[in-house]
Amino acid sequence: MEVPLWLALIVVGYLGVKLIRPPAWLVAVLLLDGFLLADSVLAPAIDSFLK
């Protein structure tokens, strides 16, 4: 099953705000930073570190 990235980000953000109760702006910043890092020149380094 393939889920679009935008849908996964919305679901994770919603659940994060409802379950953990951090400020919504903090969740948005973390999700946006992760999305931007995934498309940066650092992506191969992050990928090799996580594997």
Buried (B, 14 or more C-beta within 10 A) or exposed (E): EEEEEEEEBEEBBEEBBEEEEEEEEEBBEBBEEEEEEEEEEEEEEEEEEEE
